[in-house]
Amino acid sequence: MSNLNRIIFQWLAVFLVSIIIITIWMVIVIPEVEKLSKKDLLDREYEGEEQIVDNIYGNMSKPFGIIDKLSQKIIDENGNEITIESTLSSKRVDTNNEIFHVDNIYKVDAVTLMHIDKKGKRYGFSPGVEKKDYDFFHPAIFYDSSLVFKKTDSVNGLGVYVFESIIKQVDTSNSFPQFKGHTIFTDSISRLYVEPITGNTIQFEKEWESYLVEEGKRINTIDMGEKHTREYTKLVLIQFTQEKIENIRFYTIVMPIFLIVLVFGIGVILILLSYLGRIKRASMNQEKLALIGDMTAKLSHDLRNPLTIVKNGIELMQIGLAEERKEENMKRIQNAVDRISYEIESIMDFVRGNPLSKEIVSLRKIIDLAIENIKIPQKITVEKEIPDIIVDVDKNQMIKVFSNILKNSVEVMHQGKITISTKIKTKTIEIEFADSGPGIPKDKIDKIFEPLFTTKQKGTGLGLASCKTLIEKHGGHISVKNDPTRFTIILPR
């Protein structure tokens, strides 16, 4: 896959993931958040005036104050289907006598707010109210009616849509048990002030007139009055609605934007990481190729002399040598072969990168084996301060690391002392190799772990670089300091 096609594919994947997440959010999460719940069914109180007759053919009383209360509560839930109990009662202010009481049970879809048992009728407004007519069966009106959009308005600075319901000649005889046996009709006009973002009704007004009908003719006015939402209730509803507006904006605007930014942000980071990974791999490949080139050039240079010695030695043996010179010639050939073997082995140790083969082993034993690998002159002493510590390492690779460090110390010293010590810490073990040699030149100490860097005429420059690689494969760290020269290896316990 080309880089351009890969980038297009990655951006397409980010775009598709964004679409999926936003779709899930809009289709599943938001409807669940907007679903009708107990906290939405606030009690409402209305106040107004009313007049009513004492007997069916009597005159109207003087106007008296009334307080109406609408209570709604969820009494059953079955998935999205909820059962709501609604109670609307009216009391006279002067006597506190109840003059009106209606109980209703509604089955409603909590998501759509549509009546389940009254097909096509709406119980309440869902968020996002439109300027159109709605078929309603509202508990405050409690009659089957249509709400007609009339105008836009404002209630205490909150924008609302005004809907109106007009009811003519509805038989309300059951609402007047004191006039049982007579037919009473009611005409009414109701107005709902609805905040369109939330669908909450902020204010309610109603005017009505009930009258006696006999033989199809209107005989006498029985009841008449008006009521509207109390100021305290209105303030509570406005505050509740303002909070709900903020919630809706958060869930429908802020969160989708945040999710899109989050997905695209993560997508950009992943794409950049992928791109940087490819650049890094390409850079590492270039570095490896450059390093291989340098190693090949160095190997060719370092092997030229020993190969010449081998070649010359073979030629001398072919033309015949005196017996006493054959041994000397063979010794030169053997030294040249050893040198070639050392060069090749050094490079192989650096490039082959064998996996670790860890085992539980004594650190003291590993160091002893490393010392045995090195030919130490009599004028150089090795002192060990090593407690019997158990470590989990690749024994053979760790022997190579310690042997290399000891070999470097021996090669720069004619006489003196090498001290090997350890420190045990909570999570690490520190192993220090210190020698009394001349030290490492200050301008070279920062480079000694770099591949192919060496201060020795016959060095490959790969020994300490290999040591660093092996220690890091163990999750450790190696460093060096002068005065005296100290190599410190830190390994995890």
N, C-alpha and C positions, 0 to 999 in steps of 0.2 A: 504494500500500500504506500503510495507516494505521500510526502509530507502534507501537500495541499489536501489530498483526499482524507488523510487522517485528521487534520484540523477541522475540515467540514463535518466529518462524522462525529467528532467530539462535541462540536457546537450544536449539532443536530440532537445529540443525546441530551445535552443540557437543556435545550429548548423543550424536548419531549417530556423530560422529567418535570420541568416547570409546569407544563400544561397539565400533566397528570396530578401533581400536587395541588394546583389551584382548583382543578375540577373536583377532586376529593373534598377540598375545603369548602367549595361553594355548594356542592350537592349534598354532602353529608354533615359537615360540621356546622355550617351556618343555619340550616333548617333546625338542627338540634338545639342550637343556642336560642333561636327565635321561637321555639315551641312554647305554647301557652303553659304556664305553670302556676302554682299557688301564689307566688309573689305578684303575679299580674292581676289577680282578682282582688283589687282593693275595694273596701266598702265605700259607698258613696252616699252622701246626704244631700237632700234637696229641701228648699224652703219656698213658701208661697202663701197664697190666700185661696180660700174656698167658700162657697155658699151652697147650702143644701136645704131641702124642704123638710118639714117635720112630718107631714103626711103627703100621700101621693098627689093630692089635689091642692095642697097648701101653697103658701107664698114662700119665697126664698128667705133664708135667714140673713142676718147681717154678715159681712165678710169676717172670717176668723183665720188666724194664722195656722199653718200646717207645717209639719216636719216629716218628710218622707225619707226612708232608709232603704237602700238597695244592698243586699248582702249576697255574695256568691262564694261557693266553696266546692272544691273537687272532692267528691265522695267515693269515686272509684276510678281506677286506671287499668287499661288493658292495651298495652302497646301505645299507639298513637290515639286510641279511642279513650276519651275521658268522659265521666259523668259529672255534670255540674248541677248542684242544687241552688236555685235562686229564690230569694225571698224579698218581696217588695211590700213594705208596710207604710201606713200613713197615720199620724196622730195629730189631734188638735193641740195647739199650743196652750190654749186657755184651760182645758180640762184634762189634758194628757190621755184622753180616751182614743182608742184605736178606731179609726173610721174606715180603714181599708186594709186588706191583707190578701196577698196572692203568693202562693208557692208554686214553683215550676221545676221540673226536672228536664235537663237537656243533655243529649248525647252529642258530643262535638269531636271533630278531628283536631287534635292539638296542634298540628302543623298548618293545615289549611284554614282552620277556624270555621269550617263549614259544618252545618247541622248534619248529623248522620241520619236522623229519623225525619228530617224535613228536607227532602231532596232539592238541591239548588238554592237553599236559603243559607244566609251567612249569620253566624253568631256574633262575630266581631271582625274588626279590620286587621288584616295582616300588614306588616311593614311594607311601605311603598304604596300608599293609597293613591288612586288615580282620580282625575276629575271626571267622573262618570257616575251613572246611577247604579245602585246595588240592591239586590233582593235580600231583605233582612228579616230576621225574627229576633228582635233585640229585647233583652230582659227588662230594660227601662220602659220600653214601649209596650211589650208583651202582647202585641198583635202582629199578625202577618201583614207586612207592609213593604213598600219599596222606598228606599232612600234616594232622593233626587238631589244631585249636586246643584247647589245654588250659587255659591261665590267663594272667594277666598277672604280671610279675615285675620285678625290678630287678637290673641288673648294674653294680656300681660306681657306683650312683646314676643309671644310665641306664635309663629305663623300656623294657621289652621285652615282646613276646608270645611265649609258649612253645608251640611246635608239636611234635607227637610222631608218629613213623612206626614202625609195628610190622610186621615182616616175618616170616612163618611159612613154613617148609619151602621155601625157595628153593634150587634146585640150584646149588651152588657148586663142583662137582667140578673145574672148570677152574682154580680158584684154588689147587688143591693138586696140582701136577704130580708131586710125589713119591709121591702115592698114585693114580697113573694106573690106570684100570680099575675104580675103586671109585666108588660113588655117595655123595656127601656133600651133605647139606642144611645150611642155616644158618637159625637164628632170630635176630632182632636187634630192639633198640629204639633208635631215634635221637631225640634232642631238639635242636631248633634254637631259639635265643634270638634273636628278630628285633626290631630297632628299627623301629617301625611308620612313622615319618615318612620314613625313607630306604629301608627295605626291606633294610638291611644285616644280615647274620647276625653277631652279636657273639660268640656262644658255641655250641659244638657238643659234644654228648655221645653216646656210643654204647656199648652193651653187646651182646655177641653170643655165640653158642654154635653150633659146627659139629659134626655127628655123622654117623657112618657108618650107612647104611641098606642092608640086604640083605633081599630078598624082602618089601619093604614094612614091615620092622621096624627099629626103632632098635637098633643093635648096640653102638656104642661112641662116647664123646665124643672128638672129634678135636682140637678147638681151642676155646678160650673166653677172653674177656678184656673189657676196657673201656678207653676212651680219652676224653679231653676236651681242650678247647682250652688250649694252654699260656698261662701268665699274661702273658708278653711279647707274644704274638700278640694276646691279648685287649686289652691296653692300646693296642697299635697300632690295632686295629679300632675301639676306643672313640674314640680321638682323631680318626681318619679320619671316623667317623660324626658326631661333634660338629661338625666342620668342614662336613660335607655338610648337616647340619641347618641351619646358618647360611646356607649357599648357597641351600638350598631355600626357606627363609623369605624370603630377600632376593628371589629370583626370583618367588615365588608371592604374597608379601604386600607387601613394601616397594616393589618396582618397579611392580606394578599401581597401588598407591596413589599413587606418585610420578607415574606416567603420567597418571592421572586428574586429579590436582592440577595437573600441568603443562598438560594440554589445557584444563581448565576455567580455569586462570589465564590462558593465552594467549587463550582465548575471551572471558573477562571484559575483558581489556585491549583486544582488537579491538572488542568491543561498545561499551566505553566510548569508544574512539577514534572509532568510527563515530558514537556519540551526540554526543560533543564536536564532531566535525566538522560534524554537522548544526546544533548550537547555534552554532558559529563561523560557519557559512555564513549562518544566520538572523541572527546578530548583525551580520555584515558587510553583509547586505542591508538591515538596519535602519539601520546607519550610512550606507550609500550613499544610502538614501532620505532620511535626515536631511540628509546633505551636499547632495544634489540640491535639497532644499527650501531650504537656506541659500543655495546658489548661485543658485537661481532668484530668491529675494528680493533678494540682492545685485545680481544682473544687472538686475533690474527697477529697482532704485534707481539703479544706475550709468548705465543707458541712458536714464533719464527726462530728464536735462538735455540730452544731445546730441540726442535725438529732438525735444525742444522747440525746440532751435536750428534743426534741419533744417526742422521744421514752420513755424516763424516765418519762416525764410529763404524758404521756398517761397511763403508768403502774401505777403511783401513783394515777391517777384518778380512775383506775379500782379497786384498793384495798381499795379505800375510803380515803378521807382526811377530816380533820376538815374544817368547813366552812371558817374560817379565813385564811386557807392556800390555798384554791382553787383559790382565786383571784391572789395570788402571783404566783402559778403554771401556771395559764393561761397567766399571763403576760410574764413569761419566755418562754412559748410555742410561744406566738405571736411574741416576739423578735427574736426567732430562725427562725420562718417562714419568717419574714421580711428579715432576713439575707440571707436565702436561695433565696428568691425572688430577692434580690439585686444582688446576685452573678449571678444568671441565666440571669437577665436582662442585666447586664454588658456584659456578653459574647454574648448575642443575638444582642446587639447594635453593637458590634465589627464585628461579622461574617455575619450578614444578608445583609448588603450593599444595603439598600433600595434606589431606584432611587430618585433624587431630585424632589421636588414638589415646584418650585419657585413661589413667589408672590411678588408684590410690597408692602412693609410694612415699617413702621417707625422703625429705629434702636433703638430709645429711648424706644419704646414700647416693643421690644424684650428684651432689657436689664432689663426693669422693671419687665417683666414676669419671667425672669431668677432669679431676686432677690427674687421675691415672692416664688419661689420654694425652697429656702434655708432658713433654720432656723438659723437666725443670732443672736448670743448672744448680750445682752444689752451693753457689754463692747467693742463691735466692731461696728464702724461706717462705713457707705458706702457713699462716696462722688462721685457725678456724674458731669462730665463736658461734656455734650453730646448735641450738637445742633440737631435740628430737621432734621435729614438726612433720605432720602428715599433710601432704598436698595432693590435689587432684589435677594432674598435668599429663601431657605426653612426655614420658620419661626420655625417650631417645632425642626428641627435638630440644628438650630443655638441657640435656647433656651437651648438645651442639652449641647452644647459646653460651653456657658457662665455659665450655672449652675455648670458644672463640675469644671471649673476654680475657680469660687467663693467658691464652696464647699471645694476644696483643700486649699484655703487661710484660710477659717474659721477653718478648722480642725487643722492647725498648729499654730493658734493664740489663746491666752487666752484673749488678749485685743489689741486694736490698730485700725488701719484705713485701709480701702480698697478704692483705688481711681480708678475710671473708667473714661477714657478720650478718645477723638477721634481727629484725624487730617485728614483734607480733602486735598487730593492732586489731581493733574490733572487727573490721571487715576485710583487712588486707594483711599481706606479709611483705616486708621490705627486705630485700637481699642486697647487700652492698659489697662491691669488690673495690678495695682501695690498694694502691701501690705507691711505692716510694720513688717511682721513676721521674723523669724530667718533666712530665706533664705534656699536655696537648697545646700547641700554639694557639693563642687567643683568636687569631684570625681564621682558624680552621675548626675550632671546637663546635661551632654551630652547623658544620657541614658533614661531620663524620658519619652520620646515619644515612646520608644520601647515597644512592646507588652509584657505583664506579668511582666514588671519591676515596682516595687513599693517600697516606703520607709516606708509605713504604715503596721502595723501588720495585719490589717484586709482588706487591699486593694486588689483589683483584678489585678491591673497593666494594666487594659485595658481602663481606663477612658481617659487619655491623648492621648493614641494611637488612640482611637476612635475620639477624638477631631481633631487630625492631619489629619485623613482620611477624615472627614467631611469637614474640611476647604479646603483641596486639591481638593475635588470633586467640590467645589465652584470656583475653579481656584485661590485659595488664598494660604497663607503661614502663619504658626504659629512658633514663636520662643520664647525663654525665656532667661532672663539675671538676674543676682544677684545684690544685694546692691543698692536699694532694689529689691526684687523679682518682675520682670515685665514680664508678658505674653503679647506679641504683636501679634495681628492678622491683617493681611493685606488682604483686599478683593478688587476685582475689582469694580469700580463704575458702 
